[in-house]
């Protein structure tokens, strides 16, 4: 709700945000080394938080950001726990 395009997001029946609607607002389907895949540059605050009860899913995604995971989704720390129950914060938003 802190993002300027939040009015473009749809919600699931349980009140959570539909992730595809968030991706549609910020992700470029076609990009190259000169174009950001995710563009949050127009935002005053760019913080990505997610709530996931299955930490194995988070760990599996983060593994794709390593050499062992062939850097399938880029590289970096990925989703890190915030200390709040089931909450994770993306450690880096501005990437290729």
ZADO-1210 file (C-alpha; in nm, 4 decimals, padded with zeros to 6 digits):
<atoms>
<atom x="00.0000" y="00.0000" z="00.0000" code="UNK" pos="1"/>
<atom x="00.3042" y="00.2332" z="00.0258" code="UNK" pos="2"/>
<atom x="00.3627" y="00.2267" z="-00.3512" code="UNK" pos="3"/>
<atom x="00.2156" y="00.4877" z="-00.5861" code="UNK" pos="4"/>
<atom x="00.0673" y="00.2237" z="-00.8167" code="UNK" pos="5"/>
<atom x="-00.1171" y="00.0439" z="-00.5346" code="UNK" pos="6"/>
<atom x="-00.4511" y="00.1415" z="-00.6874" code="UNK" pos="7"/>
<atom x="-00.3586" y="-00.0808" z="-00.9844" code="UNK" pos="8"/>
<atom x="-00.3177" y="-00.3886" z="-00.7637" code="UNK" pos="9"/>
<atom x="-00.5995" y="-00.6368" z="-00.7243" code="UNK" pos="10"/>
<atom x="-00.6735" y="-00.8218" z="-00.4043" code="UNK" pos="11"/>
<atom x="-00.7403" y="-01.1862" z="-00.3412" code="UNK" pos="12"/>
<atom x="-01.0558" y="-01.2942" z="-00.1573" code="UNK" pos="13"/>
<atom x="-00.8567" y="-01.3113" z="00.1686" code="UNK" pos="14"/>
<atom x="-00.7529" y="-00.9439" z="00.1314" code="UNK" pos="15"/>
<atom x="-00.3927" y="-01.0111" z="00.0309" code="UNK" pos="16"/>
<atom x="-00.2539" y="-00.8514" z="-00.2843" code="UNK" pos="17"/>
<atom x="-00.2568" y="-01.0536" z="-00.6046" code="UNK" pos="18"/>
<atom x="00.1136" y="-01.0834" z="-00.6891" code="UNK" pos="19"/>
<atom x="00.0540" y="-01.0891" z="-01.0637" code="UNK" pos="20"/>
<atom x="-00.1147" y="-00.7486" z="-01.0483" code="UNK" pos="21"/>
<atom x="00.1882" y="-00.6069" z="-00.8647" code="UNK" pos="22"/>
<atom x="00.4236" y="-00.7587" z="-01.1224" code="UNK" pos="23"/>
<atom x="00.2106" y="-00.6228" z="-01.4058" code="UNK" pos="24"/>
<atom x="00.2450" y="-00.2723" z="-01.2630" code="UNK" pos="25"/>
<atom x="00.6228" y="-00.2771" z="-01.2188" code="UNK" pos="26"/>
<atom x="00.7842" y="-00.5527" z="-01.4234" code="UNK" pos="27"/>
<atom x="00.8925" y="-00.5092" z="-01.7801" code="UNK" pos="28"/>
<atom x="00.8424" y="-00.8251" z="-01.9844" code="UNK" pos="29"/>
<atom x="01.1080" y="-00.7183" z="-02.2349" code="UNK" pos="30"/>
<atom x="01.4301" y="-00.5809" z="-02.0979" code="UNK" pos="31"/>
<atom x="01.8010" y="-00.5711" z="-02.1696" code="UNK" pos="32"/>
<atom x="02.1140" y="-00.4646" z="-01.9805" code="UNK" pos="33"/>
<atom x="02.0131" y="-00.0983" z="-02.0259" code="UNK" pos="34"/>
<atom x="01.6527" y="-00.1461" z="-01.9120" code="UNK" pos="35"/>
<atom x="01.5578" y="-00.2371" z="-01.5567" code="UNK" pos="36"/>
<atom x="01.3463" y="-00.5523" z="-01.5286" code="UNK" pos="37"/>
<atom x="01.1675" y="-00.4046" z="-01.2283" code="UNK" pos="38"/>
<atom x="01.1367" y="-00.0278" z="-01.2330" code="UNK" pos="39"/>
<atom x="01.0630" y="00.1366" z="-00.8990" code="UNK" pos="40"/>
<atom x="01.2594" y="00.4524" z="-00.9810" code="UNK" pos="41"/>
<atom x="00.9470" y="00.6718" z="-00.9656" code="UNK" pos="42"/>
<atom x="00.8748" y="00.5660" z="-00.6102" code="UNK" pos="43"/>
<atom x="00.9665" y="00.7703" z="-00.3054" code="UNK" pos="44"/>
<atom x="01.0010" y="00.4467" z="-00.1125" code="UNK" pos="45"/>
<atom x="01.0765" y="00.1136" z="-00.2718" code="UNK" pos="46"/>
<atom x="01.0397" y="-00.1613" z="-00.0174" code="UNK" pos="47"/>
<atom x="00.9160" y="-00.5028" z="-00.1148" code="UNK" pos="48"/>
<atom x="00.7674" y="-00.7097" z="00.1659" code="UNK" pos="49"/>
<atom x="00.6031" y="-01.0459" z="00.1445" code="UNK" pos="50"/>
<atom x="00.4355" y="-01.2744" z="00.3886" code="UNK" pos="51"/>
<atom x="00.5016" y="-01.6446" z="00.3387" code="UNK" pos="52"/>
<atom x="00.4451" y="-01.9173" z="00.5938" code="UNK" pos="53"/>
<atom x="00.6472" y="-02.1769" z="00.3991" code="UNK" pos="54"/>
<atom x="01.0097" y="-02.0753" z="00.4472" code="UNK" pos="55"/>
<atom x="01.1191" y="-02.3617" z="00.2216" code="UNK" pos="56"/>
<atom x="00.9612" y="-02.1770" z="-00.0733" code="UNK" pos="57"/>
<atom x="01.1558" y="-01.8632" z="00.0197" code="UNK" pos="58"/>
<atom x="01.4771" y="-02.0612" z="00.0565" code="UNK" pos="59"/>
<atom x="01.4203" y="-02.2325" z="-00.2795" code="UNK" pos="60"/>
<atom x="01.3796" y="-01.8946" z="-00.4511" code="UNK" pos="61"/>
<atom x="01.6857" y="-01.7517" z="-00.2768" code="UNK" pos="62"/>
<atom x="01.8866" y="-02.0541" z="-00.3936" code="UNK" pos="63"/>
<atom x="01.8214" y="-01.9466" z="-00.7555" code="UNK" pos="64"/>
<atom x="02.0234" y="-01.6319" z="-00.6785" code="UNK" pos="65"/>
<atom x="02.3443" y="-01.8279" z="-00.6212" code="UNK" pos="66"/>
<atom x="02.6018" y="-01.9942" z="-00.8404" code="UNK" pos="67"/>
<atom x="02.4593" y="-02.3321" z="-00.7373" code="UNK" pos="68"/>
<atom x="02.1217" y="-02.2118" z="-00.8660" code="UNK" pos="69"/>
<atom x="02.2825" y="-02.0884" z="-01.1895" code="UNK" pos="70"/>
<atom x="02.1776" y="-01.7321" z="-01.1005" code="UNK" pos="71"/>
<atom x="01.8418" y="-01.8166" z="-01.2623" code="UNK" pos="72"/>
<atom x="01.6756" y="-01.5050" z="-01.1141" code="UNK" pos="73"/>
<atom x="01.9798" y="-01.2792" z="-01.0872" code="UNK" pos="74"/>
<atom x="02.2045" y="-01.2626" z="-00.7832" code="UNK" pos="75"/>
<atom x="02.1894" y="-01.1179" z="-00.4362" code="UNK" pos="76"/>
<atom x="02.0532" y="-01.2013" z="-00.0932" code="UNK" pos="77"/>
<atom x="01.6920" y="-01.2296" z="-00.2075" code="UNK" pos="78"/>
<atom x="01.4172" y="-01.2396" z="00.0533" code="UNK" pos="79"/>
<atom x="01.5449" y="-01.1952" z="00.4083" code="UNK" pos="80"/>
<atom x="01.3452" y="-01.2373" z="00.7314" code="UNK" pos="81"/>
<atom x="01.2464" y="-00.9142" z="00.9055" code="UNK" pos="82"/>
<atom x="01.1966" y="-01.0628" z="01.2495" code="UNK" pos="83"/>
<atom x="00.8172" y="-01.0414" z="01.2161" code="UNK" pos="84"/>
<atom x="00.6286" y="-01.3694" z="01.1808" code="UNK" pos="85"/>
<atom x="00.6299" y="-01.4924" z="00.8183" code="UNK" pos="86"/>
<atom x="00.7488" y="-01.1530" z="00.6878" code="UNK" pos="87"/>
<atom x="01.0370" y="-01.1165" z="00.4421" code="UNK" pos="88"/>
<atom x="01.1902" y="-00.8114" z="00.2794" code="UNK" pos="89"/>
<atom x="01.3589" y="-00.8069" z="-00.0566" code="UNK" pos="90"/>
<atom x="01.7196" y="-00.7122" z="00.0066" code="UNK" pos="91"/>
<atom x="01.7694" y="-00.5446" z="-00.3318" code="UNK" pos="92"/>
<atom x="01.5075" y="-00.4029" z="-00.5640" code="UNK" pos="93"/>
<atom x="01.7131" y="-00.2160" z="-00.8224" code="UNK" pos="94"/>
<atom x="01.8728" y="-00.4979" z="-01.0200" code="UNK" pos="95"/>
<atom x="01.9053" y="-00.6096" z="-01.3746" code="UNK" pos="96"/>
</atoms>
